[in-house]
Amino acid sequence: MNIIYRLKDYKFIIVLLSLITSLYACGPTLDEIVVPPIENYKVGVPILDGDISFTDLIPEDELSDLEIADDSSMYFEFDTAIVIATTDDLVGAFGSGGTDDFFSVDFPNPITGVSLPIPSQGVTLKFTSDASTCTSTPLPCVELQNDVSQVSYIRFMQGTMDVDYNVNAGETFTMVLSNITGPNGETSLTVTQGSSQTSASISLVNVEFQLSDTPTLTMSVTDASGNPSSSGTLTDIGMSTDNNADRLRVLFPSGLSSAGFDIPQESIETDYLTEIFPDGAEITFQDPLINFDFDNPIGTGVSIDLSVNGGVEAVTPNGNLPLSFTGSIADTGTVSQCSQIITVAAATDFDNAARTNKFMCNASNIMSNRPTEMRFAGRANYNVGAGDEVFFTNDDSVKAYFTTRIPLHIGFSGMTYTSGSDLNLDFSSELDDVNSAILRSKVDNGLPVDGTLKFYIKNRERGRTIDSIIVNGNQDGQQVIKSAIVDDNGVVIESKEQYLETQLTGDQVRTLLNAGYLDISFDLVGDADSTTDYPDPVLIKKNQRMNLQMGLLLDATVDLNGSN
């Protein structure tokens, strides 16, 4: 019935008479009647209705780096850790030939020439960091040393304390290592052996020597009744040659002025947002936070000079930019507070490296130049004073941590987002003539971005593009989708509502109504102040939305018997 009401009166009469004739008189049957095309057929066809947030415009594989704060603000965060000095590098800076020599101690046999008798009160051997203040007879006090200097503390990872001896039949040899900390917190370790053997060993695994406590090795002999005996002898005392420590503190009586190492050039990829803002897109950052942290795992301060051996710089398409750092976020824009010298405090214990947190100066300008990488090299120097004790662990390394936090408080141009959807408008009639076709769009924009919208019409998802439609409100060359209203800082204060009417051609209407797939492309610009020479940053939040409603108002002649 709806179709009949759209016919002009004379056509209505013809059709009605034909129906009556076919029913009550001889004449054409119903299937022989031809209904003429419907003129001035007007219909509204819904095309699109939905919300879009900024995260919908970001490739899915980039979302893993996007963090959302409690206030719905968003930021990208990227972390990179680089080892700039290995344990070998560190011990080499202090004059060692390598970790094997540095983390083991030399212990020559204190018994030379002939066997040493064991008196009834036993024999003691004392370990100390300063033999001049230690008394021990008949054996001297022993200072432990590695290949660099005196050792004041050591915790062994492996090794044994070995003694060769001779006793009479039936006698017992006892060896006690005291004034130490054993694997289970003991203050002494004891080994007892009979006359059938001639050597005894105490495991040093996880045993700690604090040389200021004078660890002491006592060796004695008892007879079969358990009474002290003076008949035994010692032929050798030593540590196994495979002794090795995981913790070590080294004493430098005269200090050390030349400890240091060169930092080889390292590079960090920093073109973080390429997948979102392709090459050629202009970006302006507001308040990016870039940390450059150094760990110092050893017990003396280190000065890191990033102005030598190639220095530190950002590599950009417009040339390399030198980088400098400061200890306060508030000072990142103050040239006098920025430097390429980083002083890192000494670590205070074996387990926790001292970390110095620095902030990169002028980060907004650096990042707005789209650096593809940041390179750094330099020199690290340790200042060891006379009498200083410096501790090390066997897995020490100096690490640099580069952390970038980029809030989505940015200005940009040249951002294109494309998505797609199956389309089935179920319009099978043939359009003879298109009198007028208007794509009506209602845009309620809560995003602080301007934009244009373009449809690519396809027969299927990976099919060829048949036609395209620019939703421009008949305003070619303009960003017709207007940004939400923002304040001077680019913060949204009110959404922007618009109505756009875009004229379509007959061919565009036909391909749209019969399309199988629709690619939707947005070209977006974020710019809080269009009077500047650069895109002024806007603050984009997770809860901001752009609502799009689109429909086609069609006035055409339709042939109901035809189809595409």
JOCORFEN-V960697 format. One record per residue. N is the residue number from 0. RES is the residue in one small letter. SS is DSSP state (H for helix, E for strand, C for the rest). PHI is phi as a letter, one per 30 degrees, with the letter a starting at -180 (none if undefined). Layout:
# JOCORFEN-V960697
[[N RES SS PHI] [N RES SS PHI]]
This chain:
# JOCORFEN-V960697
[[0 m C none] [1 n H e] [2 i H d] [3 i H e] [4 y H d] [5 r C d] [6 l C d] [7 k C d] [8 d H e] [9 y H d] [10 k H d] [11 f H d] [12 i H d] [13 i H d] [14 v H d] [15 l H d] [16 l H d] [17 s H d] [18 l H d] [19 i H d] [20 t H d] [21 s H d] [22 l H d] [23 y H c] [24 a C b] [25 c C d] [26 g C l] [27 p C d] [28 t C d] [29 l H e] [30 d H d] [31 e H c] [32 i C d] [33 v C c] [34 v C d] [35 p C d] [36 p C e] [37 i E d] [38 e E c] [39 n E h] [40 y E d] [41 k E c] [42 v E a] [43 g E c] [44 v E c] [45 p E d] [46 i E c] [47 l E a] [48 d E a] [49 g E a] [50 d E c] [51 i E b] [52 s C c] [53 f H d] [54 t H d] [55 d H d] [56 l H c] [57 i C c] [58 p C e] [59 e H e] [60 d H d] [61 e H c] [62 l H d] [63 s H d] [64 d H c] [65 l E c] [66 e E c] [67 i E b] [68 a C d] [69 d C d] [70 d C d] [71 s C i] [72 s E d] [73 m E b] [74 y E a] [75 f E c] [76 e E b] [77 f E b] [78 d E b] [79 t E b] [80 a E c] [81 i E b] [82 v E d] [83 i E c] [84 a E a] [85 t C d] [86 t H e] [87 d H d] [88 d H d] [89 l H d] [90 v H d] [91 g H d] [92 a H d] [93 f C c] [94 g C j] [95 s C d] [96 g C d] [97 g C l] [98 t H d] [99 d H d] [100 d H d] [101 f H d] [102 f C c] [103 s C b] [104 v C c] [105 d E d] [106 f C b] [107 p C d] [108 n C d] [109 p C d] [110 i C c] [111 t C b] [112 g C i] [113 v C c] [114 s C d] [115 l E c] [116 p E d] [117 i C c] [118 p C d] [119 s C d] [120 q C d] [121 g C i] [122 v E b] [123 t E c] [124 l E b] [125 k E c] [126 f E c] [127 t E b] [128 s C c] [129 d C b] [130 a H d] [131 s H d] [132 t H c] [133 c C b] [134 t C c] [135 s C a] [136 t C b] [137 p C d] [138 l C c] [139 p C d] [140 c C d] [141 v E c] [142 e E c] [143 l C d] [144 q E b] [145 n C c] [146 d C d] [147 v C c] [148 s C a] [149 q E d] [150 v E c] [151 s E c] [152 y E a] [153 i E a] [154 r E c] [155 f E d] [156 m E c] [157 q E a] [158 g C k] [159 t E b] [160 m E c] [161 d E c] [162 v E b] [163 d E c] [164 y E b] [165 n E b] [166 v C b] [167 n C d] [168 a C e] [169 g C i] [170 e C d] [171 t E b] [172 f E c] [173 t E b] [174 m E b] [175 v E b] [176 l E c] [177 s E b] [178 n C i] [179 i C b] [180 t E c] [181 g C d] [182 p C e] [183 n C c] [184 g C i] [185 e C d] [186 t C c] [187 s E a] [188 l E b] [189 t E b] [190 v E b] [191 t E b] [192 q E b] [193 g E d] [194 s C d] [195 s C d] [196 q C b] [197 t C b] [198 s E b] [199 a E b] [200 s E b] [201 i E c] [202 s E d] [203 l C c] [204 v C d] [205 n C i] [206 v C c] [207 e E c] [208 f E c] [209 q E c] [210 l H d] [211 s H d] [212 d H c] [213 t C h] [214 p C e] [215 t E b] [216 l E c] [217 t E c] [218 m E b] [219 s E b] [220 v E b] [221 t E b] [222 d C d] [223 a C d] [224 s C c] [225 g C i] [226 n C c] [227 p E e] [228 s E b] [229 s C c] [230 s C c] [231 g C d] [232 t E b] [233 l E c] [234 t E c] [235 d E a] [236 i E b] [237 g E a] [238 m E c] [239 s C d] [240 t C d] [241 d C c] [242 n C e] [243 n E a] [244 a E c] [245 d E c] [246 r E b] [247 l E a] [248 r E b] [249 v E c] [250 l E c] [251 f E c] [252 p C e] [253 s C c] [254 g C i] [255 l E a] [256 s C c] [257 s C c] [258 a C d] [259 g E l] [260 f E a] [261 d E d] [262 i E c] [263 p E d] [264 q E d] [265 e E b] [266 s E b] [267 i E b] [268 e E d] [269 t C b] [270 d C d] [271 y C d] [272 l C c] [273 t C e] [274 e C d] [275 i C c] [276 f C c] [277 p C d] [278 d C e] [279 g C j] [280 a C d] [281 e E c] [282 i E b] [283 t E b] [284 f E c] [285 q C b] [286 d C i] [287 p C d] [288 l E c] [289 i E b] [290 n E c] [291 f E b] [292 d E c] [293 f E c] [294 d E c] [295 n E c] [296 p C d] [297 i C c] [298 g C d] [299 t C a] [300 g C d] [301 v E b] [302 s E c] [303 i E c] [304 d E c] [305 l C c] [306 s C c] [307 v C c] [308 n C h] [309 g C j] [310 g C i] [311 v E b] [312 e E a] [313 a E c] [314 v E c] [315 t E b] [316 p C d] [317 n C c] [318 g E j] [319 n E d] [320 l E c] [321 p E d] [322 l C c] [323 s C b] [324 f E b] [325 t E b] [326 g C d] [327 s C b] [328 i H e] [329 a H d] [330 d H c] [331 t C d] [332 g C c] [333 t C c] [334 v H e] [335 s H d] [336 q H c] [337 c C c] [338 s E a] [339 q C c] [340 i E c] [341 i E c] [342 t E c] [343 v E c] [344 a C d] [345 a C d] [346 a C d] [347 t C c] [348 d C a] [349 f C d] [350 d C c] [351 n C b] [352 a C d] [353 a E d] [354 r E c] [355 t E c] [356 n E c] [357 k E b] [358 f E c] [359 m E d] [360 c C d] [361 n C h] [362 a H d] [363 s H d] [364 n H d] [365 i H d] [366 m H d] [367 s H d] [368 n C d] [369 r C h] [370 p C d] [371 t C d] [372 e E a] [373 m E b] [374 r E c] [375 f E b] [376 a E a] [377 g E l] [378 r E b] [379 a E c] [380 n E b] [381 y E c] [382 n C c] [383 v E c] [384 g C d] [385 a C d] [386 g C i] [387 d E d] [388 e E c] [389 v E b] [390 f E c] [391 f E b] [392 t E b] [393 n C d] [394 d C c] [395 d C d] [396 s C a] [397 v E c] [398 k E c] [399 a E c] [400 y E c] [401 f E c] [402 t E b] [403 t E c] [404 r E b] [405 i E c] [406 p E d] [407 l C d] [408 h E c] [409 i E b] [410 g E c] [411 f E a] [412 s E b] [413 g E i] [414 m E c] [415 t E b] [416 y E b] [417 t E b] [418 s E b] [419 g E a] [420 s E a] [421 d E d] [422 l C b] [423 n C b] [424 l C d] [425 d C h] [426 f C c] [427 s C c] [428 s E d] [429 e E c] [430 l E c] [431 d E d] [432 d E b] [433 v E c] [434 n E d] [435 s E a] [436 a E b] [437 i E b] [438 l E d] [439 r E c] [440 s E b] [441 k E c] [442 v E c] [443 d E c] [444 n E c] [445 g C c] [446 l C c] [447 p C d] [448 v C b] [449 d E d] [450 g E a] [451 t E b] [452 l E b] [453 k E b] [454 f E c] [455 y E c] [456 i E c] [457 k E b] [458 n C d] [459 r C a] [460 e C e] [461 r C c] [462 g C d] [463 r C d] [464 t E d] [465 i E d] [466 d E a] [467 s E b] [468 i E b] [469 i E c] [470 v E d] [471 n C b] [472 g C h] [473 n C h] [474 q C b] [475 d C e] [476 g C i] [477 q C c] [478 q C d] [479 v C d] [480 i E d] [481 k C d] [482 s C d] [483 a C e] [484 i E d] [485 v E b] [486 d C d] [487 d C d] [488 n C c] [489 g C i] [490 v C c] [491 v E d] [492 i E c] [493 e E a] [494 s C d] [495 k E c] [496 e E c] [497 q E b] [498 y E b] [499 l E b] [500 e E b] [501 t E c] [502 q E d] [503 l C c] [504 t C d] [505 g H d] [506 d H d] [507 q H d] [508 v H d] [509 r H d] [510 t H d] [511 l H d] [512 l H d] [513 n C c] [514 a C d] [515 g C c] [516 y E a] [517 l E b] [518 d E d] [519 i E c] [520 s E c] [521 f E c] [522 d E c] [523 l E c] [524 v E b] [525 g E c] [526 d C a] [527 a C d] [528 d C b] [529 s C d] [530 t C d] [531 t C d] [532 d C d] [533 y C b] [534 p C d] [535 d C d] [536 p C e] [537 v E b] [538 l E c] [539 i C c] [540 k E b] [541 k C d] [542 n C d] [543 q C d] [544 r C b] [545 m E c] [546 n E c] [547 l E c] [548 q E b] [549 m E b] [550 g E a] [551 l E c] [552 l E c] [553 l E c] [554 d E b] [555 a E a] [556 t E c] [557 v E c] [558 d E c] [559 l E d] [560 n E d] [561 g E c] [562 s E a] [563 n C c]]
